[in-house]
Amino acid sequence: MSAEQNIVVKQVEEETRFSEKLTPYLKELSKTSQAIKDMYEFNPEYETLPANLDVDLLNEKTSTPVFGTVKKYDGQLLVLLSYTCAANCRYCERQDRVGVGLDVEGRLKMSQIDDIVDYIANDKSIYEVIASGGDPLTNPKGLQYLFNRLKAIDHVKVVRIHTRYPLQNPGKVRMELMEELAQAKPTVYLSLHIDHPDELQPEVIEMIRAFKKMGYVLLTQTVFLKTINDDKETLKTLFLRLFELGVRPYYIYHGQEVTSTRRFVMRLEDEMAIMTQLRNELSGLAFPQHVIDIPSASGKVVVPSEHWQTDTATVTDFYGKTVRTADWSPITN
């Protein structure tokens, strides 16, 4: 291979690698928190390169009625406003799109948002629109434009923002924009993805309290991560602190195995044991639903606790499709 060909190959690998990306805030926090360090720092011992750009783990690409959207469930539309984040979580399930050189292409333009809004306006079954990504707060103008246009669509009753930006770059969150977005509809949900108590730093807690005053209904989502939050006490501390702050733990996900996430994926049985202990000890409002977003199927299916005698060898999605768990994650068996 010539020198020129080597340069091209290296460039392609760099563009399609799930790149390391940390904010100065996270770099500083990772000096004192092993959990933060492990969630964000590239680890060459475990990570496989390059990322698989063709994978469609959760059938999102085949459920795209308009560019920049995902519609897998009746009544809901997911809008991927951006394929970039303030920082790249090493366990990200969208490594086929996020952090692999698609940032500019994936940040929706106003004309593309117009197409999405037209689609929503013509489908009166859509009552909920969810702004996601990447991270929608990395496209603030697009997010503002989308929410302003949705105000005129009466059949959209609820809007949601799903973000990790306030945990990754708290000093850069545009609070005046957040206050404006909170008024887009009578009910606006803000879901913060929080995986470990170390993420609840004083500046983040202050911001959460500010979001609450703005009128957001506050939720969190968490992912089970081996070596990071794979024990009862860590999660109990997290969920009780969120509960105290007025943030409802919403989902805790079984981690998905994609290109470089295998080291984080837990056995389903170990997750079930932890959730059973938590169910015994936590208030219902502090206890999230344990779910699997079934690969190659449709549905965030609730995982049973050990209070029931169950067989986890197969799972059935929302539309009756039965999937063998061994086929999509050998770690769970």
N, C-alpha and C positions, 0 to 999 in steps of 0.2 A: 504494500500500500504506500502510495506517495505521501510526502509531507503535507501536500494540499488536501488529500483525502483524509489524512489523520485529523487535520484541523476541522474539516467538515463534520466528521464523526463525533469529535469531542464537542463541537458546538451543538449538534443535535442532542447528544446525551445531556448536556447542561440545560438545554431548553425543555427537555421532557422529564428531567429529574424532579422529584418532589423536593423543591429547594428548601434550605433552612432560611427562616425569616423570623427574627425577633425584634421587638421594639427596644429602645434603650431602657424603658421601664422594666421589661421582662428580663433583660440581660442583668440588670442590677438585682432584681428579685431572685434570679436563679443562683446568685452567689450564696444565698442563705436558705434556699428551698430546693431540696433534691427533687421534689415532685414537679416543680416548675421547670427545672433543668431537664428532667426526663421527658416532659411533655413537649418541649420545644426544640431541644438541641438535636441536630442530625447525628445519628449513631451509625458509623460505617460498619460496625460489627454485625448489625442486624438488618440494615435497610438494603433492599434490592433495587438496583438501577437498571434501566430507566423505569419510570412509571408506565403502566399499561393504559394508554390513552383510549383504547377501544373498549375497555370493560364497561359494562352497564350493570353494576352490582344490584341495584334496587329497581331496575326497569324504569329508570327516570327518562332516559333518552328515547325510549319507545313510548313514553307517555307525555309527549310534548306537542300539544295542539298548536302552539304559537312559539316562535323562538323566544327563549328565556323563561319558559314556564314548564311546570310539571303538574299534570292532573291525573292523580291516581285514585282519588276518592271523590264520591259524589258530594257536591256542594262546596268543595274547596279548590282553590287554585294557588299553587306555589309559584312565586315570581323570583327567579334568580337574578337579582339586580347587578351582581358583580361576581366574577370568578377570582377575586382577590380578597385577602384578609390583612389585617394589621400585622398578624403573625401566623405562621403555619404550624398547626398542631400536628405532631408526628403521627397521630392515630386517625387523621382525617379520612373519611370514607369517600370523599370526592376527589381523590388524587388523580383521577383521569381528567379533571378540569381545573382544579384549584392548585396554584403554586407550580404550574408546569408551563409557564410562558404564555398562557392565554389571557392574562390580566386585561390587556387593552381590548381585545376582541370580546371579552366577556362582560365588560362594563356596559350595560344597556344604554343605548342612545335614546333621546326623546322620541324619535320616530318609531323605534321599536317598542317603547312603552305605550305609544299611541295605539299600535297594533294590538297590544295586550289589552288595553282598556276597551278597545272596540270589541274584542272577543268577549270580555267580561260583560259588557253592556248588552250583548246579543244572547247571552246565556243566563237567563233569569234563575237558573237553579243554583248559581254560585252565590252563596251567602257569606263566604269567608275568604279573604285574600291574605296570604302569608308572604311577607317580604323576607327573603333569605339570600343565600349566596353559596360560596364565598361568604362575604359579610356585607349586608346592605348598607351599613354605615360607611363603607369605603366608596360608596356612590351616593353621597348626600343629596346632590342636586336631582339625581334620578329618583331617589326615595321621596323627596319632597314633591316632585312633579307627579309621581304615581299617586300619592295620598291625596294631593289636591284634586286630581281628576276623579278619584274614587268618591269624593264627597257628593258628586252629582248622581251617583248610581244608587238608587234607593234599595235595590234588592241585595246589595252588599251591606250586611249589618255589622260585621265584625272584621277588623283588620289586626294583623299581628306583625311584630318585628322580632326576628330571631337573630341574636348577635352575641359575639364574644368581644367585640371592640372595647366596651367599657372595662373589661378585665385585662385587656392587652395594652391599651393606650389611654388610660383614664384622663390624662391631662389634655387630650386632643378631641374629646367628645364635644360636639357643638350643642351645648345645652339649650340655646335658644331655638335651635331646630327641633330638638327633642320635645320641647314644650309645645311647639307648633304641631308636631306630628300627633301628640297626645289628644289633640282636639279634632282630628280628622273624622272621627265617628264617635257616637255616644260611648262605644266600648272599644278600647284599643289595648291589646295585650302586648306586653314586652317580655320576651323570653330570653333570659340570660343563661348561657351554657356555662355551668360551673361544675368542676370535677373534684376540687380539693379545697379544704379549709384555708390553705395558704393563699388562695386567690382572693379571699375576703380581707384585703388590706384596708386600713382606715380610709383611704381616699375612695376606694370602691364602695365601702359601706356608706360613706357620705353621699355618693352618687345615687346609690339605691334609694336612700331616704328622699333625695330630691326627685327621683322618678316617681316615687309613691305620691309625693305632694302634687306632682303634675297631673295625676289622675290615672296613670297606667295601672292595669291589672298585671301584677308581677308574677312571673313563673320562672322556673329553672328547669333545665334538662342536664342530665349527667350521663356519662358513659362509664361502664365498668372498665377499669384499666389495671392490668396485672402490675404489681409492685408500686402502684401509685395510690389506688383507693380500694384495694382488694381485701379490706378487713372491716369488720363491723364498726369499730370505734371511730375510724376516720370518717365513714359515711354518717354515722350517728351525730358526730360533732358538726359536720357540714349541714345536715338537714335540720337539726335543731337551731343552728345559728340562722339559717334562712327563714325558718318558721318564726323565730323571734323578730326578724326584720320585716315580716309581713310578705315574704316571698314564698309562694306555694311550690314545693317540689312537684314537678309534673310527670316527667318520665326519667327512668334510669334504663339505659339501653345496654343490651348485650353488644359488646364490641364486634365490629365487622372486620373480617380478614381480607385485606387488599394487599397491594404490592409490598408495603413495608410495615404492616401493622401486626404481624404475627406475634411479636414479643409482648404485645399488650392484651391479646385475646385470652380470656379466661374460660375455664370449663364451665358450661352452663350449670352443672350440679353445684359447683362452688358458689356461683352467684346466687342460686336458689337457697343455699344454706345461710348465706349472709342476709338475704332478704327475709327469710323466716325469722331470724333473730331480731331484725329491725322491726318487723311487724309485731313481735311480742312486746317491744319496748317503746315504740313511738306512737304518738297521737296520729290519728288518721290523716290530719291536715299536714303533718310533717313527713308523711310516708308517700313516696312516688310510686307510680305504676312501673313495674319491671316488664319491659317489652323487648321483643325481637322484631326488627324491621326485616321481614323474611327476604333473603336474597332470591332473585329470579321469581318473585311472586309479589302479591299485593297485600299489605297489611302489617300494621304494628300490633302484633299479637301479644296479649298478656301472658306472662310466664307464671305458672302456678307455684305456690310456695310448698314447703315440705309438710304443711298441714294436710295436704292431700296426697294420696298414693297415685302417682301418675307415671306414664311411660313417655319419655321425652324423645323417643326414637323418630317420631314423625310429628309434623305440625301441619295444620290446615289453614290456608289463608282466607281472606274475606270472601273470596269467590268460590270456595270449595276445592281449590287445588291443594293436594297433599304433597308435602315435600319431606324427604328423609333428611334429618339434620346432619347425618354423616356425609351427605353429598355436598353440603355447602360450608361446613366447618368441622373438620376432623378433630379439632381441639375439644369440641364440646362433648365428645364421646370417649 
